[in-house]
Structure formats: structure tokens, C-alpha cells
Amino acid sequence: MADKTVLNIGKGDGSTVKFNLDDDKRSAFYGLNVGDEFSGELIDEQYNDYTLVITGGSDHDGVPMRKDIDGTERRKILFSRRTVGFNPRKLRRGARKRKLIRGAEILDDIAQLNVKVIKKGKTDLQ
């Protein structure tokens, strides 16, 4: 279990805002998946008019989440091209590598969540 969860929010103009979620607020994200939309009310009541979408994250060991893997388990997947979790320095023809990837569901061992704003609210994120 991760001690805390850092929520990185991309505002759309190239800037990001970071929130540290304590145990009360992070439990509201449990069961959500990468790609799910949620209200900003889960972060704080003053952001209830925001709509956000989860774009990714990583667990307490730094293993990235992947949208196309169901559940919370970790799997070793064979990659053959650039994608989430595999960014080779030199991509030779036919190069493949087996990497560890995590499922898309959020539980208590997630240390970082990446989120982007879909609908902006009245108050500015700070």
C-alpha cells in the first residue's frame, strides 16, 4: 500500500497542478479505471463544476497503468513498438521486449494518478 497518492492534473494549457490525496479523498477513487470521467468534487468541494478524466498513473513501485488491461494485477507483456511502458532508445527493426505493466483499476497501492480537465469550472485550480 502506498503512503500517499499524488494527483497530477493537466489543465490543458500546458501547466499542471499537483494535489496530495489523504486516505479519505483517495478512497473515493477506488474502483475507477483509466479513461473514466469523474467530478472535481472528489478532489475538493470548491471544484464541483469541473469534469476530469483519468489518463494514467503508476503504483508504489513505479509500474505504469495501462488502459487495455482489466483489473489491478500486474502482467509481463511483450512489446514490439513504442507505447505506455516501453520507450526504447533505439528501435531496431523487429525489436521486442517483455515489460511489467499494471491493470487499469485504481486501488490503494496507486502512488500517482494522471488526470486531465475536460470541462473547466468557475474557480481556478491551485
N, C-alpha and C positions, 0 to 999 in steps of 0.2 A: 504494500500500500504506500502510495506517495504521501509525503507530509503535507504538501500543499499543491494546488493547481494554479498555473499561470494562464490567464485568458488573454490572448493576443487578438485585438480587434482591428482589422483593416478598415479604415474609414472611406476608402475609395479615391482619395486624393493623393495617395502615396504615403500617408502617415499612419502610424499605428498607436494604439493606446493599450496599456497593459493593466490588468486587474489581477490581484491575488485573491483567489477564492478560498474562504474558510470552509469548514466542514458543512455548515448549514447551507450555504449557497451552492457548493459543489454537488451536494446530493440531489439537487433539482435537475442536474444534467444526466444523472444515471439513467440508462436505458435509451438515451438518444443515440442516433447514428450519424456518421459523417454524411452530409448532404441534407440533414433535417433542418427545417426552419424553426425558430423559436422567438418569443417576445423578449424584448430587452428587460422586462420586468424580472426575469430570472437573475439578472445581474444586480439591478438596483431598482427601486420603485420609481425613481425620477426618470428612468429610461423606458417606461412602459409603452411609449408610442414608437419605439424602434422595432424593426424586424431584422433579424440576423440569421445567417446560415452557417453551419459548421463546415469548414473546408478541410480540416485535418487535425493532426495532433501527434503526440508521442507519449509513450508510457514512462515510468520511472527509470528505465534502463536506456531510454533514447530510441527505442524501436518505433518506427513510424507507423501510423494507422493507414489503412488502405480501404477505400470505399467498397471495392468489389469482394471483400472477404467478410462473410457474415460472422456475427458473434464477437467474443472477446479473446479468442485463442490466438496463439502465435503459430505461424507456419513458415517453413522454409520453402520459398518459391524460386523457380528457375527463371531468371530474367534474360531476355535477349536484346532488349533495346532500352533506351532511356525512359525512365518512369519513376514513380514515387518509390524511394528506397534504393534505386540503382542509378547512379550517375557516373559512369566510367570516365576516366580522364582521356583515355584513348580508346575509341570504339573501333576495334578491328572488325573486319567482316567475319561474321559467324561467332563473335564473342558472346559467351553466356556465363552467368554466374548465379549461384544459389545464395539468396539473402533471406534474412529473418524479417518478417512483416507481421503486424498485429491486425486483428479484426477491427471492424468499423464501429462497434458498440462501445459506449463510454461507461466505465466503471470506476471504482475508487483508486485504481493504480495508474490512472492517467495523470501525468505531471504537466502537460502543456496542451492547450486547445487553441486552434487557429480558427478564427471566425471573421466573417466579413459582413458589412452593413448592406442590407438590401433596401430598406426603407428608413430614411432618416427622420428623426423626431425633432421636437422643438428645442430641447436643451442640447448643448454640445457635450460630446463625450470628453471626459477629463480623467 
